[in-house]
Amino acid sequence: MLLFMSITTTAILFVPGIIVQKTGQSAWLVTLFSSPAGIITLLIIMKLGQRFPRTSLPTYSEIILGKVIGKFFCVAYALFFFTANTLIIRECSEFLTYSLSSGTSMIVLNSAIVVVAGFGAFKGIEVIARANQFVLPLFIISFVCLFGLALFKADYERLLPLWETGIQPILLNSVAPASFFGEIVILLMLLPVVNKPREAWSKGLWTIFTATAFLTICALMIITVIGPNLSGHLLFPLWNLAKSLEYGNYIQRIEGFIFFFWLTGIMIKTTLFYYLTCFMSAQIFGFKSYHPIICYLAPLQVASATFLVSNTIQFQNILGKYWPPFGLFFEIVLPLFLLLVAVIRKKGVGGSIR
Amino acid sequence: MKRKIMQFCLLILLLSTFFISGCKKEVEDLAVATMFGGDYVNVNGVDQFQVWMRIMRPSDTGKQDSQQKDGTSSEYLISATSTSMMEIISRLMIRLPKTPFYGHTYVHVYGARNAQENFPTQIGVSMNNADARGGAFLLVTKGLASRIIQLQPSGTTTLAQQIKNQSERIAIDKGVACGITMNEFSEWLLSPDRDALLPEIEPISSVEGETVPDSVIVQGFGVFREARLVGWLDKEEALGYLLIARKLKDVHIAIPFTINNKSLGYYLTGSKSKINFTITNGKPSFKIKIQTVGLIPETGGLDITPDQIKPLEKLISDKIREYPLKSIAKAKEYDSDFFGLMQKIHRYDPSFWQEIASKWRDTFRQADVEVEVEAKIVGSGVVSKSFNSLSE
């Protein structure tokens, strides 16, 4: 459930606009091509988890790579989670600025998000997971309502001609959503605390399939209701879609309903990434508790989310161009490197992933 | 102790809500715009944008209630003129005592000159507004939008509500136009394979024959070519467009026709169309098949027998066929493919589209378009025998 929320909540903000701009009406195929990234990441994590059962990343990275390189490796991951969380917070505040809180200063929004996320992180992973258990069904119901209402306004001919731009742009642009699927890499830290690790593989796969279906339906609805030409010109096409669904005087302004659960979902994701950054930092530096780190990181997190990116155009460029290869490096390349070194150096125990 | 501190903080937080004024005050602080009018005018020899807005009056002032009893509108007008749209927005804002809110602006009316010369700029600015709604209706008028926006509503609380009703329901129900939303129009404008159109709105007198306009009528279309208004479709051409491009359901469109100098009326209640095309020697030919269903409530004294149905259907089909043919002729005259015929080719024969993409307008001009209408009579209403026998 947490993985589904992590992949979907932010992938539906900026990414649809970016991919529709490049691939037009074939954009819905892009998510299908990007989901294997999640499966590869999951497979690598499961192999590592099977070699080092009930052991967290900071511990087994030191076993595999040695104490010094292992520490550097984990610091890199802590920075990765920190950077990812910075982008999530910024995405959330950018979306808030353009949707319902246009007059509010970015620093106020970021501070509010970090305070709430910090509180959640303080309470720990179980509270985050329980909160997600409550929020996820509501999030799904709200989007099922959105898609259900959009069905009546969909013009399926807008999906034609299929493959007009050829396979190359679709493959190239599948990198951006692939980095969101790769966020399943958080399992590196979560797997040791999962109650039933044997079910992690099947549930992880199930998450990737449902997230793929969800994102594909999102892209399909955007293209068929708004149109491929206009969607490519919009910053948040899904928000425009939610705003444009009106049926007489009875069903109007459903975006408020969607917005509430959407925002709650993003908050769960931010909280999770905040928790992972703090928890990992505590493990690296050998702190007894990660709680003090939450307070130290909060101003840093607010400052980075507010000042690292100066405007929306730059931010959209980062999400579309620079973040995907950077993200995939941490989501696929580094875990694969860790696994290969573990296999070569014969570290950990062998066996099936199931 | 820690728990008590937390509880205390929570209590303080809850108590602080007493000092928050809440949403109501914020809503009252908003100047809610219901309608937008955009013109392009010449002021002192300089071409400038002119924007008009209808703003809702707050309903809680006692003075306003008495004004409304006197027949005064529940809205007021503001306008500004400048060469830059951004400058206009700031001029409008400084005229308002409150923060403008465009989330209720459901109607945008544009003057003909504006639509001819500067439309992408206006639409771009409107779409860029975070409050703007993609479902807002756009309309175009032959004169100035200011003529429309200054009229008082008749039968509804606001003029925007009246125009929205006319665009959304009445115009299509009577087969004279249909509502086009901001999203739909923007998608057409940005499409590389088709042109756009917008419903036409004009001031009119409620009483036929009167010259002073006191209401509005949504009838006909303004035709665009490459984001510029190039011409107009009248009532009949508009019906032709609707029959080809829209699926009509539960409509009440009267189509008069004559047999033996007797006036009859076909009451069209529904229609659907199918566009097929073939490519012969690099030239496309379109075949449009329209199927309609309807009643004959006005028989001109004729009592229709079962064996008369088929010939009548043939007669009605021929009559209905005139509308799409007129509409197609206009499309060719304006060199504007507002039916989306070339879009069909793009969607269903992309390889041929690649060949003609750079010169698709030439291909459209040369394309043969054939129309076939199949009208069906499903009844004559609830009166089974004509009343005209009484006068005879």
Interface residues (C-beta under 8 A of the other chain):
Chain A: Y98 S99 S102 E157 L160 P161 E164 I226 G227 N229 L230 H233 N240 K243 S244 L245 E246
Chain B: M127 A130 D131 R133 G134 G135 T181 N183 E184 S186 E187 L190 S191 P192 H346 R347 Y348 P350 W353
